Amino acid sequence: MIQHAPWFEESRLGMFVHWGLYSLAARHEWVMNREEITVEEYSKYFRRFDPDLYDPREWALAARNAGMKYVVLTTKHHEGFCLWDSALTDYKASNTPAGRDLIAPYVDALRAEGLKVGFYYSLIDWHHPDFTVDSVHPQRNADVGTLNEGRDMARYREYLHGQVRELLSNYGTIDYLFFDFSYPDGMDGHPAGGKGRADWGSEELLAMVRELQPGIVVNDRLELPGDFVTPEQYQPAGPMMSDGVPLAWEACQTLNGSWGYDRDNLDYKSPDLLVRMLVDGVSKGGNLLLNVGPTARGSLDPRAAESLAGIGEWVRLHGRSIYGAGPSSCVPPADARYTQRGDRLYVHLFAWPFGFVHLPGLAGKVEYAQLLNDASELRLQEPDPEQEAYATTPGAQPAGTLSVKLPVQRP
Ligand code: FHN
């Protein structure tokens, strides 16, 4: 549990939003890197960034209706483009056809819906003239030595700290900060090397963050321990621990493998799979930060909106089995996960059982069982008073639920 921010693990589900100039390219947020696009060539997107449909209230409402309790928006991704009216650069939304600060309305919209406010901030910056060309830079395969002449990471560090200070000073209480990311050993063995805490000034930066926003939660990507661990695009095998102590963790996941809007990518995870990812994570003590990539006009991708609606319907009926819930000491039957909140044990059936669900080791410990979607009772049996109980289940999986919950009330 993050002692200074219990809201984080009580929330269990948040929305990640990747939105920037790469949304115009509409094929990947690393397009600048993957296609080795120079800053000059990439400026075509800067000149055309005109999000006329941007309405963060739409995003906030979609998040709330999906059962999400916090939202994290890319204030600046690796491309270096800033969504807020930073005094430290001209490379910002207010200098594009958007013509305004886009962070202020985002923060207001979240607060209006009672959602916690999260910022993502990229440590990497492929636009800034002092950010040295390294193994992830779009120009990594050009003449790195010549390109780095005159570049000064100390000046970049000052810029980096100044921007974080702006973000944490100018928009009221910020609840969550996702720094991204450190690669001290470089990427893919590229000789241009990497960057880590010394390049970012991580210790000083983190101290400033805590001073400006004492209640904030910060992730673990400054090459320093943070408040929570960030497995990305995978689900840990079990609770994440350090020296036997459970860690707060959050799995960040995409809907279709891309973080930014990826027009031609149709490989969307089904709402049922997304729900099972959520439940799996909570059963291991983790959160799910599920990503959407709005279009360059600022609207949610209709396919993402459909996924969110599907999750929202499940959470509407089953939210009490995830919010404030976590791992159980009981061992679940096959094809199931347990989440527990107080004396309520929730049995999440990932495969519909053959007329009953085993409750190993729970003989004499279960007083009542019901389906969560409609609160209908499930008859309990205790064939072996020393070992297990089981609850009888209807033949057909109840309609309207992506998976079924069984709050098993324990004395
Ligand atoms: O390089 C980024 C990537 O584009 C995306 O923002 C993810 C989200 O966690 N973080 C980095 C990859 O780990």
Boltz pocket constraint, residues with backbone or C-beta under 6 A from the ligand:
constraints:
  - pocket:
      binder: B
      contacts: [[A, 29], [A, 30], [A, 180], [A, 181], [A, 232], [A, 252], [A, 259]]
      max_distance: 6.0
